[in-house]
Amino acid sequence: MPLVYFYPSDSKLSHSEKSNHLKNSLSQVLPIFHPLAGRLSGDLHVDCNDAGAPFFEAQTNCDLSQAITNPIITNMNKFLPFKLDDIQNLCMAVQLTYFRCGGAAVGLVMSHKIADAFSFLLFANTWAAVSRGGGAPSRPDFDGAAVFPPRDVSGFKTSAWAAKEDELTAKIFTFPSSKIAALKEKYSGGGGAAAPTRVEALSAFIWTRFISATETEPDPNKIYTVIHAVNLRARVDPPLSERHFGNFSRFALTTPAVEDGRVMDGDHELLRKFREAIRAVDGAYVAGLRDGEKHVNLMRERTAQTVKGELVTFSFTSLCRFPLYEADFGWGKPVWVGSAMMTYNNLVTFMDPSSGDGLEAWVIMKKEDMRKFEADFELQKFIL
């Protein structure tokens, strides 16, 4: 899981001073988040051996403005210390990149095996607070294994959802607030039902346009599923705090009706299905995760279907309203925060833009599908 923080030039600190500043504060915060200084041992354990976290430095031949104006997602990976598939047994790594204009970028990669977005940002913002002299930080909780005991996950490989990097492409689609309001109205059900959120309305719209643009050849053997990532912390009894470190996210799975390459669910029905799937990730669901093999068996089944090509999965995750722009390492908050190109097909990540107006959808899909998707006339009406 990657994020890149972009900072303007700061005449008070040289490149070497920034580097030493970051390394020193990182050495202070890693003992607090000690698993991140260890190494992964398979899929179930971290060897907390204090091996440390790699820290790289790089120099660009461009200015900051060139990197963040109409950014190209594939270029974002140049600000990361490794190709995402090459991180191997590392828990995290950092790259500090200097721009020709004096600006800088801090690229942070963390293994999704041990951290979700909440934990990623908990670490990043704690590191930033220590770096700017914010006092002794609160310590994270690492008792995730007591809440969710480790399970045998053989037969379930996330690589089933991955694709070859050269098969994929990515693009940022920006939806202005006025267009989001129109989509929220489109998917409002009336009859006392709560109005859809930005993420709900855009999820329904993007998935519908994807099916309309790409599924032109009907295949009765295909199963279409939509996945929304859900944070489990508030759904555990008793609830966990946001300082619980780990990967406490799971999937809300929806199976919309698709026939002959067309979405059969109406706007309101599709949104209702999304909401019901997310609502079903409740206390009983979490209890099943903790006490049984039902979830793991379902994942094995979905993996097998994906490998066979029977399952067409489209995934949504949202970083909206997350504290992305709080990472001030002592030279101000970032002017922009971005992610990177990942090797997961049909993935959409929602992010708030730095301007605060509207919403960014970071979309990854196969090149041929993207060509059809971005040319969709209905989609074009709602993006900048």
MOVENKA-V796727 format. One record per residue. N is the residue number from 1. RES is the residue in one letter. SS is DSSP state (H for helix, E for strand, C for the rest). OMEGA is omega in degrees with one decimal (* if undefined). NEAR is the number of other ideal C-beta (glycine too) atoms within 12 Angstrom. Layout:
# MOVENKA-V796727
N RES SS OMEGA NEAR
N RES SS OMEGA NEAR
This chain:
# MOVENKA-V796727
1 M C -174.9 37
2 P E 165.2 42
3 L E 177.0 40
4 V E -179.7 41
5 Y E -176.4 46
6 F E -175.9 39
7 Y E 177.7 38
8 P C -178.6 24
9 S C 177.5 23
10 D C -175.0 25
11 S C -177.8 14
12 K C -175.4 12
13 L C 174.0 25
14 S C 177.4 16
15 H H -177.8 26
16 S H 177.9 14
17 E H 176.3 20
18 K H -179.6 32
19 S H -179.7 27
20 N H 178.2 20
21 H H -179.3 30
22 L H -180.0 40
23 K H -179.2 26
24 N H -179.6 20
25 S H 177.2 32
26 L H 178.9 34
27 S H 177.6 22
28 Q H -173.9 23
29 V H -179.5 34
30 L C 176.4 30
31 P C 177.3 22
32 I C 176.8 27
33 F C -167.3 39
34 H H 177.7 25
35 P H -178.2 37
36 L H 176.4 43
37 A H 179.6 29
38 G C -178.9 26
39 R E 178.1 27
40 L E 175.5 26
41 S E -174.2 20
42 G C -177.1 14
43 D C -170.8 23
44 L C -173.1 18
45 H E 169.9 18
46 V E 174.7 33
47 D E -177.3 19
48 C C -172.8 21
49 N C 179.0 17
50 D C 178.5 18
51 A C 177.5 22
52 G C -179.8 22
53 A C 178.5 35
54 P E 179.3 29
55 F E -177.5 29
56 F E 174.8 26
57 E E -178.7 24
58 A E 179.4 24
59 Q E 177.5 20
60 T C 174.0 27
61 N C 179.7 13
62 C C 176.4 22
63 D C 178.8 20
64 L H -176.5 29
65 S H 179.5 20
66 Q H -177.6 18
67 A H -172.1 34
68 I H 174.9 31
69 T C -174.1 17
70 N C -172.8 15
71 P C 174.9 34
72 I C -171.3 21
73 I H -177.7 33
74 T H 176.9 27
75 N H -178.7 25
76 M H -179.1 34
77 N H 178.0 31
78 K H 179.2 28
79 F H 179.5 45
80 L C -174.9 39
81 P C -178.6 31
82 F C 160.1 27
83 K C -171.7 19
84 L H 178.5 30
85 D H -176.2 22
86 D H -176.8 16
87 I C 173.4 28
88 Q C -173.5 17
89 N C 177.7 23
90 L E 176.0 31
91 C C 177.4 42
92 M E 176.2 44
93 A E -174.8 33
94 V E 168.8 42
95 Q E 173.9 34
96 L E -176.3 38
97 T E 180.0 36
98 Y E 176.7 33
99 F C -178.3 29
100 R C -176.9 18
101 C C -177.1 23
102 G C 176.4 22
103 G C -177.9 35
104 A E 175.1 42
105 A E 174.8 47
106 V E 178.9 45
107 G E -177.3 43
108 L E 176.8 46
109 V E 179.1 40
110 M E -179.0 39
111 S C 178.4 35
112 H C 177.4 28
113 K C -175.5 31
114 I C -175.9 38
115 A C 171.0 35
116 D C -175.5 33
117 A H 177.9 36
118 F H -177.5 37
119 S H 176.8 39
120 F H -175.9 40
121 L H 174.1 33
122 L H 178.3 37
123 F H -175.4 42
124 A H -177.4 43
125 N H 173.6 37
126 T H 176.6 36
127 W H 179.8 41
128 A H 180.0 36
129 A H 177.0 27
130 V H -177.7 31
131 S H -178.9 34
132 R C 176.0 23
133 G C -176.1 16
134 G C 178.9 21
135 G C -177.2 11
136 A C -178.7 12
137 P C 172.4 25
138 S C -177.1 20
139 R C 176.7 19
140 P C 174.9 32
141 D E -178.4 24
142 F C -177.3 25
143 D C -179.5 18
144 G H -179.0 32
145 A H 176.4 21
146 A H 179.8 14
147 V H 179.0 28
148 F C -177.7 30
149 P C 179.0 16
150 P C -179.4 20
151 R C 173.8 23
152 D C -177.6 15
153 V C 176.3 21
154 S C -177.0 15
155 G C 176.7 19
156 F C -179.7 24
157 K C 178.4 17
158 T H 179.1 25
159 S H 177.2 16
160 A H -179.9 24
161 W H -178.2 30
162 A E 177.0 24
163 A C 178.0 27
164 K C -175.1 14
165 E H -177.5 23
166 D H 176.7 11
167 E H -170.7 20
168 L E 169.6 29
169 T E -176.7 30
170 A E -179.3 39
171 K E 176.0 31
172 I E 174.7 35
173 F E -178.1 36
174 T E 179.0 27
175 F E 178.6 38
176 P C -175.3 23
177 S H -178.2 21
178 S H 179.6 17
179 K H 176.7 28
180 I H 177.7 37
181 A H 178.8 22
182 A H 178.5 21
183 L H 176.6 37
184 K H 177.2 29
185 E H -179.5 18
186 K H -175.5 27
187 Y C 176.3 37
188 S C -174.3 23
189 G C -175.6 25
190 G C 176.9 15
191 G C 178.8 9
192 G C 179.1 7
193 A C 179.6 15
194 A C 178.1 17
195 A C 179.7 22
196 P C 172.7 31
197 T C 176.3 26
198 R H -176.7 33
199 V H 178.6 36
200 E H -177.4 41
201 A H -179.2 37
202 L H 175.8 44
203 S H -179.8 45
204 A H -177.1 40
205 F H -177.0 42
206 I H -179.0 46
207 W H 179.6 43
208 T H 179.9 39
209 R H 177.1 35
210 F H 180.0 42
211 I H -178.8 37
212 S H -174.9 24
213 A H -168.4 28
214 T H -174.7 35
215 E C -176.3 27
216 T C 179.7 16
217 E C -176.4 10
218 P C 177.0 14
219 D C -176.3 18
220 P C -179.3 12
221 N C -178.0 13
222 K C 173.9 24
223 I E -177.0 25
224 Y E 179.5 36
225 T E 175.3 33
226 V E -177.1 41
227 I E 170.7 35
228 H E 176.5 39
229 A E -176.5 33
230 V E 176.0 35
231 N E -175.8 33
232 L C -171.1 35
233 R H -178.3 31
234 A H -176.7 20
235 R H 176.2 29
236 V C 177.6 29
237 D C -4.3 16
238 P C -176.6 12
239 P C 175.3 16
240 L C 177.0 28
241 S C 177.4 21
242 E C 177.4 25
243 R C 173.5 25
244 H E -174.6 32
245 F C 178.4 36
246 G C 175.8 40
247 N C -178.8 32
248 F C 177.7 38
249 S E 175.0 34
250 R E -169.7 32
251 F E 167.3 32
252 A E -170.7 31
253 L E 177.5 33
254 T E 176.6 37
255 T C 179.7 25
256 P C 178.9 35
257 A C 176.9 20
258 V E 177.8 29
259 E E 178.1 16
260 D C 177.5 16
261 G C -179.4 22
262 R E 175.2 19
263 V E -176.7 30
264 M C 177.8 18
265 D C 172.6 25
266 G C -177.0 18
267 D H -176.1 27
268 H H -179.7 23
269 E H 179.4 21
270 L H 179.7 34
271 L H 178.7 38
272 R H 179.0 26
273 K H 177.0 33
274 F H -176.6 41
275 R H 179.7 30
276 E H 179.4 21
277 A H 179.5 29
278 I H 179.2 32
279 R H -179.2 19
280 A C 174.1 22
281 V C -173.3 33
282 D C -178.9 21
283 G H 179.9 18
284 A H 177.7 17
285 Y H -179.0 27
286 V H 177.4 30
287 A H 177.1 19
288 G H 176.6 23
289 L H -174.9 32
290 R H -168.8 27
291 D H -173.3 16
292 G C -178.5 17
293 E C -173.6 20
294 K H -176.9 18
295 H H -179.2 26
296 V H 178.9 26
297 N H 177.9 20
298 L H 179.4 23
299 M H 176.2 30
300 R H -179.6 22
301 E H 179.6 23
302 R H 177.9 30
303 T H 180.0 25
304 A H 179.5 19
305 Q H 179.8 24
306 T H 179.5 30
307 V H -179.9 19
308 K H -178.4 15
309 G C -179.0 15
310 E C -172.7 20
311 L E 173.8 29
312 V E -174.0 33
313 T E 176.8 38
314 F E -171.4 41
315 S E 176.3 39
316 F E 170.7 42
317 T E -174.6 36
318 S E 170.9 31
319 L C 179.1 34
320 C C -179.9 29
321 R C 172.0 19
322 F C -177.4 28
323 P C -177.3 25
324 L H -171.6 36
325 Y H 179.4 29
326 E H -174.2 22
327 A C 176.9 40
328 D C -177.3 27
329 F C 179.6 40
330 G C 178.0 27
331 W C 175.4 30
332 G C 179.9 25
333 K C -179.3 23
334 P C 176.1 32
335 V C 176.6 31
336 W E 176.1 34
337 V E -179.6 40
338 G E 176.7 42
339 S C -177.0 41
340 A C 177.9 38
341 M C 177.0 37
342 M C -173.8 38
343 T C 176.2 30
344 Y E -177.2 38
345 N C 176.2 35
346 N C 179.3 37
347 L E 175.9 37
348 V E 175.3 44
349 T E 178.6 42
350 F E 179.0 39
351 M E 173.4 38
352 D C 176.6 30
353 P C -178.8 30
354 S C -179.8 23
355 S C -177.2 17
356 G C -179.0 15
357 D C 175.8 18
358 G C -174.0 28
359 L E 175.8 41
360 E E 172.8 38
361 A E 176.6 46
362 W E -170.5 40
363 V E 175.4 44
364 I E 176.3 40
365 M E 179.0 39
366 K E -172.1 26
367 K H -179.1 22
368 E H 177.6 17
369 D H 179.6 31
370 M H 179.2 27
371 R H 179.4 15
372 K H -175.8 23
373 F H -175.6 37
374 E H 177.5 27
375 A C -178.1 18
376 D C -174.6 26
377 F H -177.8 14
378 E H 176.3 22
379 L H -176.5 31
380 Q H -177.6 16
381 K C -172.2 17
382 F C -178.3 30
383 I C 176.0 30
384 L C * 22
